[in-house]
Amino acid sequence: MEHGFCANKYLAEIHSICYNKSIGMSPKQRRTGVTPDISAYLQYKFSECVLYLDHEETWPSSNERPGYWVGVAHNIGNAITYWIFDDQMKCLIA
């Protein structure tokens, strides 16, 4: 996935969970009937620099690698699984 695509996807997700005055609720709530949980979006902002745990590194090198938070990974892992863009490998990691 390209970084621009991730930005557009993130904005679409934010707009779907935010209150819309014209319909009196969020679009996602209107579609599903359930108030959306926004907690996964509160910890980071888009493209924020983060450190993530790399399970393939071995001692004595650090298991932490830099990356950028680019959104919530839906249908992967638990409710708070994120997409991280690894700048070294130029790929997305959930």
QUINOR-V520294 format. One record per backbone hydrogen bond with DSSP energy under -1.0 kcal/mol. CO is the residue of the C=O (numbers start at 0). NH is the residue of the N-H. E is the energy in kcal/mol with one decimal. If there is no record, write none. Layout:
# QUINOR-V520294
CO&NH&E + CO&NH&E
This chain:
# QUINOR-V520294
1&5&-2.0 + 2&6&-1.9 + 3&7&-2.1 + 4&8&-2.5 + 5&9&-2.4 + 6&10&-2.3 + 7&11&-2.2 + 8&12&-2.2 + 9&13&-2.5 + 10&14&-2.5 + 11&15&-1.6 + 15&27&-2.6 + 19&23&-1.4 + 19&24&-1.0 + 24&19&-1.5 + 25&29&-2.4 + 26&30&-2.2 + 27&31&-2.6 + 28&32&-2.7 + 37&40&-1.8 + 38&41&-1.0 + 44&47&-1.6 + 47&68&-2.6 + 49&66&-2.4 + 51&64&-2.4 + 57&60&-1.4 + 62&53&-4.1 + 64&51&-2.6 + 66&49&-2.8 + 67&84&-3.1 + 68&46&-2.8 + 70&82&-3.2 + 71&73&-1.1 + 80&72&-3.1 + 82&69&-2.5 + 83&92&-2.6 + 84&67&-1.8 + 85&89&-1.6 + 85&90&-1.2 + 90&85&-2.9 + 92&83&-2.8
